[in-house]
């Protein structure tokens, strides 16, 4: 959760709105809705730069290393998900795992207080009924990534 919140701070600083969801396992997915005016390679390079920044700032906590053996209990920042051939679990979907965990959008405010185990086949439908689709903004709020990368970075 700490790394996701640190990433949100960096994205906020760059003027980028982001949403977060649980993966239905142990991870989190942070998505930044953007206009389609950059290539996948450019979007991936920008995501890579954010990951490099986090890994440099927190080397004992964050890694860009894909090999699970080399990660050594560090959080994997997977910038490679920015590609045309990658897939990720949809929000509100349930995984075929013990306990039927679900991928659930959450607000940034509630992120520090949740556990992926909170979201299952039993709980997700009720939560969606109560709070609605908190990810609806993804469909309407596209941002110009080019403007964000022109923003001066921290000293």
Residue pairs with C-beta under 8 A, 6 or more apart in sequence:
1 28
1 111
1 112
2 61
3 54
3 58
3 61
3 62
3 75
3 77
4 20
4 28
4 30
4 111
5 108
5 111
5 112
6 54
6 57
6 58
7 18
7 30
7 50
7 54
8 18
8 20
8 30
8 108
10 50
10 53
10 54
11 17
11 18
11 30
11 32
11 50
13 151
13 154
14 148
14 149
14 151
15 143
15 147
15 148
15 151
16 32
16 143
16 145
16 148
17 32
17 33
17 137
17 141
17 143
18 30
18 31
18 32
19 30
19 31
19 33
19 105
19 134
19 135
19 137
19 138
20 28
20 29
20 30
20 31
20 105
20 106
20 108
20 111
21 28
21 29
21 31
21 91
21 103
21 104
21 105
21 106
21 135
22 28
22 29
22 101
22 102
22 103
22 104
22 106
22 114
22 116
22 119
23 29
23 88
23 89
23 103
23 116
24 89
24 93
24 94
24 95
24 97
24 101
24 102
24 103
24 104
24 116
24 119
25 95
25 97
25 101
25 116
26 116
27 76
28 111
29 81
29 88
29 103
31 138
32 143
32 145
33 137
33 138
33 141
33 142
33 143
34 43
34 142
34 143
34 144
34 145
35 142
35 143
35 144
35 145
37 144
37 145
37 146
38 46
38 145
38 146
40 82
40 83
40 84
42 145
43 82
43 145
44 79
44 80
44 82
44 83
46 145
46 148
46 149
47 79
47 81
47 82
48 64
48 79
50 77
50 79
51 62
51 64
51 77
51 79
52 64
54 62
54 77
55 62
55 63
55 64
55 77
60 74
61 74
61 75
62 74
62 75
62 77
63 70
63 71
63 72
63 74
63 75
63 76
63 77
64 76
64 77
64 79
65 71
65 74
65 76
66 76
66 78
66 80
80 86
81 88
89 95
89 103
90 103
91 103
91 104
91 105
91 135
92 102
92 103
92 104
92 105
92 124
92 128
93 102
93 103
94 100
94 101
94 102
94 103
94 120
94 121
94 124
95 101
95 102
95 103
99 117
99 120
100 120
100 121
100 122
101 116
101 117
101 119
101 120
102 119
102 120
102 121
102 123
102 124
103 119
104 118
104 119
104 124
104 127
105 133
105 134
105 135
106 114
106 134
107 134
119 127
